[in-house]
């Protein structure tokens, strides 16, 4: 009898593990943040150690760009269509991982070298050069013809959440100081199954001018703009041979017209400057890469896709 119970127990455990593996394999979204443990700080560089995924992270005071303590420099999130990452430092830019597969890939990105993801692999690669720009859909502050970065922040807390049909990254910036003004700021980035777009929900503790988002300027691109039939929603988009490959990449931001104070053709970016507010504001951003599995491969298909999303926003107020 004991042997039968043992066999049944082993079988049950094996079945549960198999079901868990199948569930993970069937997931279409994922978010993570991976930090090094077991090493040490030498100045502003983290030496040694191995990566471990965590659910939340308080940014080390030593951390800056290229500190080597966070795998691919910040949190990442993906759907079965595309992936994104946020530089969790003064740059605060969002980058794009182009995917040639519909499988979850982020757990393997950057494991074999700090910036190995810049080289094309079976799953894809980093395809956007943010450079001195804002990347796609991230947050900054624009005053007096200058983008003010996240140089001075008292503390930064990042969390990730994975649900059955969506994944999210939430960042809390406490004491973000720019131009003599200090605020707390929250940023939540959510991606859903079978979608390319990320919903970006932001909130400032104080209504200040200049909070902005945008799309980094690249060569060989066209800019497209359109407003929905009900005049509530609009998009700003770019398309062209602007990926790092280089090949065709489209980027777009969908926003509520009433939340925007101005559009700015800045030196490095196409910017959307929000009206001062301490209320929650949501917008959407997305990338479309020609090498994506069953992807959009030309300008005409890209515009058609954007227009369909705009019609959806016009009807439902969300996508």
C-alpha positions as CSV (number, residue, x, y, z in Angstrom):
1,X,0.0,0.0,0.0
2,X,2.8,2.4,0.9
3,X,4.5,1.7,-2.4
4,X,1.2,2.4,-4.3
5,X,0.8,5.7,-2.5
6,X,4.4,6.6,-3.3
7,X,4.0,5.8,-6.9
8,X,0.7,7.8,-7.1
9,X,2.5,10.7,-5.3
10,X,5.4,10.7,-7.8
11,X,2.9,10.5,-10.7
12,X,0.9,13.4,-9.4
13,X,3.9,15.5,-8.8
14,X,5.2,14.7,-12.3
15,X,1.8,15.6,-13.8
16,X,1.7,18.9,-11.9
17,X,5.3,19.8,-13.1
18,X,4.3,18.9,-16.7
19,X,1.1,21.0,-16.5
20,X,3.2,23.9,-15.1
21,X,5.7,23.6,-17.9
22,X,2.9,23.5,-20.6
23,X,1.3,26.5,-19.0
24,X,4.6,28.5,-19.2
25,X,5.2,27.3,-22.7
26,X,1.7,28.5,-23.7
27,X,2.2,31.9,-22.3
28,X,2.2,34.8,-24.8
29,X,3.5,37.6,-22.5
30,X,6.3,37.9,-20.0
31,X,8.0,40.6,-17.9
32,X,11.2,40.3,-15.9
33,X,14.0,42.2,-14.2
34,X,17.2,40.4,-13.6
35,X,20.0,41.6,-11.2
36,X,23.4,40.4,-10.3
37,X,24.2,38.8,-6.9
38,X,27.4,37.6,-5.4
39,X,29.7,40.3,-6.8
40,X,30.6,43.7,-5.6
41,X,30.5,47.4,-6.5
42,X,33.7,49.1,-7.6
43,X,32.8,52.7,-8.1
44,X,29.8,52.6,-10.4
45,X,30.5,49.2,-11.9
46,X,29.3,45.9,-10.6
47,X,32.1,43.3,-10.8
48,X,31.4,39.6,-10.8
49,X,28.3,37.8,-9.6
50,X,25.5,36.0,-11.4
51,X,22.1,37.1,-12.6
52,X,18.9,36.3,-10.7
53,X,15.4,37.3,-11.6
54,X,13.5,39.2,-8.9
55,X,9.9,40.4,-8.6
56,X,10.9,43.9,-7.4
57,X,14.1,45.9,-7.2
58,X,15.2,49.1,-5.5
59,X,17.8,50.6,-7.7
60,X,21.3,50.7,-6.1
61,X,22.6,54.3,-5.5
62,X,25.7,53.4,-7.5
63,X,23.7,52.4,-10.6
64,X,24.1,54.3,-13.8
65,X,24.3,53.5,-17.5
66,X,26.6,50.5,-18.2
67,X,26.9,49.5,-14.5
68,X,26.6,45.8,-15.5
69,X,24.4,45.0,-12.5
70,X,21.1,44.6,-14.4
71,X,20.7,42.2,-17.3
72,X,20.1,44.3,-20.5
73,X,20.2,47.4,-18.3
74,X,16.6,47.3,-17.0
75,X,13.3,45.6,-16.9
76,X,12.0,43.9,-20.1
77,X,8.5,42.9,-21.2
78,X,7.3,41.1,-24.3
79,X,4.3,39.5,-26.1
80,X,4.4,36.8,-28.7
81,X,4.9,39.6,-31.3
82,X,7.6,41.9,-29.9
83,X,9.7,42.8,-26.9
84,X,10.7,46.0,-25.1
85,X,13.2,47.1,-22.5
86,X,13.6,50.2,-20.3
87,X,17.0,51.6,-19.5
88,X,16.6,52.0,-15.8
89,X,19.0,54.8,-15.3
90,X,19.3,58.6,-16.1
91,X,18.4,57.9,-19.8
92,X,15.0,56.3,-19.1
93,X,14.6,55.4,-22.7
94,X,12.6,52.4,-24.1
95,X,14.3,50.1,-26.7
96,X,12.8,47.4,-29.0
97,X,13.7,43.7,-29.2
98,X,12.7,42.5,-32.6
99,X,11.5,38.9,-32.5
100,X,11.6,36.3,-35.3
101,X,9.7,33.8,-33.2
102,X,6.4,33.9,-31.2
103,X,8.1,32.1,-28.3
104,X,9.0,33.9,-25.0
105,X,12.7,34.9,-25.4
106,X,13.6,37.4,-22.7
107,X,14.9,34.8,-20.2
108,X,17.8,34.0,-22.6
109,X,18.6,37.6,-23.6
110,X,21.9,38.9,-22.4
111,X,22.8,35.7,-20.5
112,X,25.8,35.1,-22.8
113,X,27.3,38.5,-22.6
114,X,26.4,42.1,-21.5
115,X,25.4,43.3,-25.0
116,X,25.2,40.0,-27.0
117,X,21.6,40.9,-28.0
118,X,23.0,43.5,-30.4
119,X,24.0,40.6,-32.7
120,X,21.3,38.9,-34.7
121,X,20.3,35.5,-33.4
122,X,17.7,32.8,-34.0
123,X,15.2,34.7,-31.8
124,X,16.0,38.2,-33.2
125,X,17.9,41.1,-31.6
126,X,17.9,44.7,-30.3
127,X,16.7,46.6,-33.4
128,X,16.4,50.2,-32.2
129,X,19.2,52.7,-31.6
130,X,18.0,55.1,-29.0
131,X,21.3,57.0,-28.9
132,X,20.6,60.5,-27.5
133,X,16.9,60.1,-28.1
134,X,13.9,59.1,-26.1
135,X,13.5,55.7,-27.7
136,X,9.9,54.8,-28.1
137,X,7.1,55.8,-25.7
138,X,9.2,56.5,-22.7
139,X,9.0,59.6,-20.4
140,X,11.2,62.7,-20.0
141,X,10.7,66.4,-19.4
142,X,11.1,69.0,-22.1
143,X,11.8,72.6,-21.1
144,X,13.5,75.5,-22.9
145,X,14.3,73.3,-26.0
146,X,16.1,70.7,-23.8
147,X,15.1,67.2,-22.6
148,X,15.8,66.9,-18.9
149,X,16.6,63.4,-17.9
150,X,16.4,61.3,-14.7
151,X,19.7,62.5,-13.4
152,X,18.4,63.3,-9.9
153,X,16.0,60.8,-8.3
154,X,16.0,60.1,-4.6
155,X,15.1,56.4,-5.2
156,X,13.7,54.2,-7.9
157,X,11.6,51.0,-7.4
158,X,10.8,48.6,-10.2
159,X,8.3,45.7,-10.0
160,X,7.1,43.1,-12.6
161,X,3.9,41.2,-12.8
162,X,2.9,38.3,-15.0
163,X,-0.8,37.4,-15.4
164,X,-2.4,34.7,-17.6
165,X,-2.9,37.1,-20.6
166,X,-0.8,40.1,-19.8
167,X,2.4,41.2,-18.2
168,X,3.5,44.5,-16.7
169,X,6.4,46.6,-15.4
170,X,5.7,49.3,-12.8
171,X,8.3,51.9,-11.9
172,X,8.1,54.3,-9.0
173,X,10.4,57.3,-9.2
174,X,10.6,59.0,-5.8
175,X,11.9,62.6,-5.7
176,X,12.6,63.1,-9.4
177,X,14.1,66.6,-9.6
178,X,14.3,68.7,-12.7
179,X,14.5,72.5,-13.1
180,X,14.2,73.0,-9.4
181,X,11.0,71.0,-9.1
182,X,10.7,67.7,-7.3
183,X,7.9,65.2,-7.9
184,X,7.1,61.5,-7.4
185,X,6.3,59.8,-10.7
186,X,4.7,56.4,-11.5
187,X,5.0,54.6,-14.9
188,X,3.2,51.3,-15.7
189,X,3.9,49.4,-18.9
190,X,1.5,46.7,-19.8
191,X,1.5,44.3,-22.8
192,X,-1.2,41.8,-23.7
193,X,-1.2,38.5,-25.6
194,X,-1.2,38.7,-29.4
195,X,-0.5,42.5,-29.3
196,X,2.4,44.7,-30.3
197,X,1.4,47.7,-28.3
198,X,2.3,48.6,-24.8
199,X,-0.2,50.6,-22.7
200,X,1.8,53.2,-20.8
201,X,0.0,54.6,-17.8
202,X,1.6,57.6,-16.0
203,X,0.9,59.7,-13.0
204,X,2.8,62.7,-11.5
205,X,2.3,63.7,-7.9
206,X,2.3,67.4,-9.0
207,X,1.1,69.1,-12.1
208,X,4.3,70.4,-13.8
209,X,4.9,71.5,-17.4
210,X,7.0,69.6,-19.9
211,X,6.3,65.9,-19.1
212,X,6.7,64.3,-22.5
213,X,6.9,61.1,-24.6
214,X,7.9,60.6,-28.2
215,X,9.7,58.6,-30.9
216,X,13.5,58.9,-31.6
217,X,14.4,60.4,-34.9
218,X,16.1,58.1,-37.4
219,X,17.3,58.6,-41.0
220,X,15.4,57.2,-43.9
221,X,12.0,57.6,-42.3
222,X,8.6,59.1,-43.1
223,X,6.4,60.7,-40.4
224,X,2.7,60.0,-40.3
225,X,-0.1,61.6,-38.2
226,X,-3.8,61.1,-38.0
227,X,-6.7,62.0,-35.8
228,X,-9.7,59.7,-35.1
229,X,-13.2,60.5,-36.4
230,X,-14.4,61.6,-33.0
231,X,-11.3,63.8,-32.6
232,X,-10.5,62.1,-29.3
233,X,-7.5,59.9,-30.3
234,X,-4.6,60.4,-32.7
235,X,-1.4,58.8,-33.7
236,X,2.1,59.9,-34.4
237,X,4.2,57.4,-36.3
238,X,7.4,56.9,-38.3
239,X,8.3,54.2,-40.9
240,X,11.3,53.3,-42.9
241,X,14.6,51.5,-43.0
242,X,15.4,52.7,-39.5
243,X,16.2,49.5,-37.6
244,X,19.8,48.5,-36.6
245,X,19.8,45.7,-39.1
246,X,19.0,47.9,-41.2
247,X,15.5,47.0,-42.4
248,X,11.9,48.2,-42.2
249,X,10.7,49.3,-38.8
250,X,7.6,51.2,-37.9
251,X,7.0,53.0,-34.6
252,X,3.8,54.7,-33.4
253,X,2.2,56.4,-30.4
254,X,-1.5,56.6,-29.9
255,X,-2.6,59.4,-27.5
256,X,-5.7,61.2,-26.4
257,X,-5.7,64.6,-28.1
258,X,-7.0,66.4,-24.9
259,X,-4.0,65.3,-22.9
260,X,-1.4,66.9,-25.2
261,X,-0.2,70.5,-25.0
262,X,2.1,70.5,-28.0
263,X,4.0,68.5,-30.6
264,X,7.7,69.3,-30.8
265,X,10.1,68.6,-33.6
266,X,13.1,68.4,-31.3
267,X,16.8,67.7,-32.3
268,X,16.7,64.0,-31.6
269,X,13.0,63.2,-31.2
270,X,9.4,63.7,-32.4
271,X,8.0,64.7,-29.0
272,X,4.5,64.9,-27.5
273,X,4.3,67.2,-24.5
274,X,1.6,66.5,-22.0
275,X,-0.6,69.2,-20.4
276,X,0.4,69.7,-16.7
277,X,-1.6,67.2,-14.7
278,X,-1.6,65.2,-11.5
279,X,-4.2,62.8,-12.9
280,X,-3.6,59.4,-14.4
281,X,-2.9,59.5,-18.2
282,X,-2.7,56.5,-20.5
283,X,-1.3,56.2,-24.0
284,X,-0.1,53.4,-26.3
285,X,3.1,52.8,-28.2
286,X,4.3,50.1,-30.5
287,X,6.9,48.8,-32.9
288,X,6.4,46.8,-36.1
289,X,9.4,45.0,-37.6
290,X,9.5,43.4,-41.0
291,X,11.2,40.2,-39.8
292,X,8.5,39.5,-37.2
293,X,6.9,36.1,-37.7
294,X,3.9,36.7,-40.1
295,X,4.7,40.4,-39.7
296,X,4.0,43.7,-41.4
297,X,6.5,44.2,-44.2
298,X,5.7,47.5,-45.9
299,X,4.5,51.0,-45.4
300,X,1.0,50.5,-46.8
301,X,0.4,47.5,-44.5
302,X,1.7,49.5,-41.5
303,X,-0.6,52.5,-42.2
304,X,-3.5,50.1,-42.6
305,X,-2.7,48.5,-39.3
306,X,-2.5,51.9,-37.5
307,X,-5.7,53.1,-39.1
308,X,-7.5,49.9,-37.8
309,X,-6.2,50.6,-34.3
310,X,-7.4,54.2,-34.5
311,X,-10.9,53.1,-35.5
312,X,-10.9,50.7,-32.5
313,X,-9.9,53.6,-30.2
314,X,-12.6,55.8,-31.8
315,X,-15.2,53.1,-31.0
316,X,-14.0,51.7,-27.7
317,X,-11.6,54.2,-26.2
318,X,-9.0,51.4,-25.8
319,X,-7.1,48.8,-27.8
